[in-house]
Amino acid sequence: LYRTGGPEALADRPSRPNRTWNRIADDIRAQIVALALEAPDLSPREIAVRFTDERSYFVSEASVYRLLKAHDLITSPKFIVIKAAESF
């Protein structure tokens, strides 16, 4: 390495790859977020199924959930949990 590139060729380089092989592309991620904003009443599972059907690009429910959670689009449940400790 020193002969071909000089002292700079001996510098430490990161061992990680430049791109993760299974990462969803940024344009696809933007399309998923747009679909979630168009239909806010759909669950991550329903968004994943609709996206796969309409765009012929498979995304898992977990990937949709992580993406929506990162964009703060996951809504809280519509029910109220009452603890038994409050009653007794």
GUDREN-960773 format. One record per residue (C-alpha): residue in one letter; residue number from 0; x, y, z. Coordinates in nm, 4 decimals. Example, Ala and Ser with C-alpha at 12.3 -4.5 7.8 and 13.67 -1.06 7.14 Angstrom:
! GUDREN-960773
<site resn="a" resi="0" east="1.2300" north="-0.4500" up="0.7800"/>
<site resn="s" resi="1" east="1.3670" north="-0.1060" up="0.7140"/>
This chain:
! GUDREN-960773
<site resn="l" resi="0" east="0.0000" north="0.0000" up="0.0000"/>
<site resn="y" resi="1" east="0.2837" north="0.2392" up="0.0825"/>
<site resn="r" resi="2" east="0.4454" north="0.1858" up="-0.2576"/>
<site resn="t" resi="3" east="0.1261" north="0.2594" up="-0.4500"/>
<site resn="g" resi="4" east="-0.0328" north="0.5278" up="-0.2329"/>
<site resn="g" resi="5" east="0.2347" north="0.6673" up="-0.0036"/>
<site resn="p" resi="6" east="0.1823" north="0.7310" up="0.3687"/>
<site resn="e" resi="7" east="-0.1848" north="0.8276" up="0.3162"/>
<site resn="a" resi="8" east="-0.2588" north="0.4731" up="0.1981"/>
<site resn="l" resi="9" east="-0.1570" north="0.3404" up="0.5409"/>
<site resn="a" resi="10" east="-0.4173" north="0.5466" up="0.7296"/>
<site resn="d" resi="11" east="-0.6917" north="0.3626" up="0.9126"/>
<site resn="r" resi="12" east="-1.0093" north="0.3111" up="0.7142"/>
<site resn="p" resi="13" east="-1.3486" north="0.2155" up="0.8538"/>
<site resn="s" resi="14" east="-1.4269" north="-0.1519" up="0.8100"/>
<site resn="r" resi="15" east="-1.7997" north="-0.0999" up="0.7672"/>
<site resn="p" resi="16" east="-1.9534" north="-0.1056" up="0.4196"/>
<site resn="n" resi="17" east="-2.0615" north="0.2174" up="0.2532"/>
<site resn="r" resi="18" east="-2.4233" north="0.1065" up="0.2225"/>
<site resn="t" resi="19" east="-2.6343" north="-0.1513" up="0.4021"/>
<site resn="w" resi="20" east="-2.7619" north="-0.4074" up="0.1539"/>
<site resn="n" resi="21" east="-3.1173" north="-0.4243" up="0.2880"/>
<site resn="r" resi="22" east="-3.1781" north="-0.0560" up="0.3622"/>
<site resn="i" resi="23" east="-3.4936" north="0.0902" up="0.2130"/>
<site resn="a" resi="24" east="-3.4051" north="0.3631" up="-0.0346"/>
<site resn="d" resi="25" east="-3.4764" north="0.7222" up="0.0668"/>
<site resn="d" resi="26" east="-3.7308" north="0.7786" up="-0.2108"/>
<site resn="i" resi="27" east="-3.9243" north="0.4664" up="-0.1045"/>
<site resn="r" resi="28" east="-3.9117" north="0.5836" up="0.2584"/>
<site resn="a" resi="29" east="-4.0564" north="0.9195" up="0.1521"/>
<site resn="q" resi="30" east="-4.3369" north="0.7422" up="-0.0367"/>
<site resn="i" resi="31" east="-4.4232" north="0.5351" up="0.2718"/>
<site resn="v" resi="32" east="-4.4380" north="0.8467" up="0.4908"/>
<site resn="a" resi="33" east="-4.6543" north="1.0213" up="0.2289"/>
<site resn="l" resi="34" east="-4.8925" north="0.7240" up="0.2240"/>
<site resn="a" resi="35" east="-4.9106" north="0.7315" up="0.6046"/>
<site resn="l" resi="36" east="-4.9925" north="1.1021" up="0.5979"/>
<site resn="e" resi="37" east="-5.2646" north="1.0480" up="0.3346"/>
<site resn="a" resi="38" east="-5.4347" north="0.7816" up="0.5473"/>
<site resn="p" resi="39" east="-5.3575" north="0.8507" up="0.9156"/>
<site resn="d" resi="40" east="-5.6175" north="0.5991" up="1.0361"/>
<site resn="l" resi="41" east="-5.4256" north="0.3007" up="0.8914"/>
<site resn="s" resi="42" east="-5.2022" north="0.0840" up="1.1087"/>
<site resn="p" resi="43" east="-4.8417" north="0.0072" up="1.0072"/>
<site resn="r" resi="44" east="-4.9580" north="-0.3373" up="0.8920"/>
<site resn="e" resi="45" east="-5.2274" north="-0.1884" up="0.6692"/>
<site resn="i" resi="46" east="-4.9850" north="0.0689" up="0.5295"/>
<site resn="a" resi="47" east="-4.7331" north="-0.2055" up="0.4480"/>
<site resn="v" resi="48" east="-4.9983" north="-0.4131" up="0.2703"/>
<site resn="r" resi="49" east="-5.1377" north="-0.1163" up="0.0780"/>
<site resn="f" resi="50" east="-4.7890" north="-0.0005" up="-0.0243"/>
<site resn="t" resi="51" east="-4.6994" north="-0.3499" up="-0.1446"/>
<site resn="d" resi="52" east="-5.0234" north="-0.3786" up="-0.3414"/>
<site resn="e" resi="53" east="-5.0161" north="-0.0332" up="-0.4986"/>
<site resn="r" resi="54" east="-4.6455" north="0.0110" up="-0.5669"/>
<site resn="s" resi="55" east="-4.5340" north="-0.3544" up="-0.6112"/>
<site resn="y" resi="56" east="-4.2480" north="-0.3004" up="-0.3637"/>
<site resn="f" resi="57" east="-4.2483" north="-0.5195" up="-0.0532"/>
<site resn="v" resi="58" east="-4.1929" north="-0.3543" up="0.2845"/>
<site resn="s" resi="59" east="-4.2445" north="-0.5313" up="0.6128"/>
<site resn="e" resi="60" east="-4.4782" north="-0.4156" up="0.8854"/>
<site resn="a" resi="61" east="-4.1809" north="-0.3765" up="1.1206"/>
<site resn="s" resi="62" east="-3.9978" north="-0.1534" up="0.8749"/>
<site resn="v" resi="63" east="-4.3054" north="0.0660" up="0.8336"/>
<site resn="y" resi="64" east="-4.3479" north="0.0848" up="1.2108"/>
<site resn="r" resi="65" east="-3.9839" north="0.1881" up="1.2655"/>
<site resn="l" resi="66" east="-4.0073" north="0.4475" up="0.9892"/>
<site resn="l" resi="67" east="-4.3298" north="0.5980" up="1.1239"/>
<site resn="k" resi="68" east="-4.1961" north="0.5969" up="1.4780"/>
<site resn="a" resi="69" east="-3.8843" north="0.7840" up="1.3617"/>
<site resn="h" resi="70" east="-4.1120" north="1.0486" up="1.2055"/>
<site resn="d" resi="71" east="-4.3327" north="1.0582" up="1.5187"/>
<site resn="l" resi="72" east="-4.6374" north="0.9339" up="1.3274"/>
<site resn="i" resi="73" east="-4.7328" north="0.6474" up="1.5588"/>
<site resn="t" resi="74" east="-5.0496" north="0.7392" up="1.7450"/>
<site resn="s" resi="75" east="-5.1319" north="0.6228" up="2.0941"/>
<site resn="p" resi="76" east="-5.4028" north="0.3614" up="2.1429"/>
<site resn="k" resi="77" east="-5.7625" north="0.4886" up="2.1446"/>
<site resn="f" resi="78" east="-5.8490" north="0.3137" up="2.4687"/>
<site resn="i" resi="79" east="-5.7739" north="0.4032" up="2.8291"/>
<site resn="v" resi="80" east="-5.6129" north="0.1437" up="3.0514"/>
<site resn="i" resi="81" east="-5.7499" north="0.1381" up="3.4026"/>
<site resn="k" resi="82" east="-5.5325" north="-0.0249" up="3.6630"/>
<site resn="a" resi="83" east="-5.6974" north="-0.2475" up="3.9196"/>
<site resn="a" resi="84" east="-5.4835" north="-0.0870" up="4.1920"/>
<site resn="e" resi="85" east="-5.6833" north="0.2350" up="4.1577"/>
<site resn="s" resi="86" east="-6.0095" north="0.0528" up="4.2321"/>
<site resn="f" resi="87" east="-5.8944" north="-0.1362" up="4.5390"/>
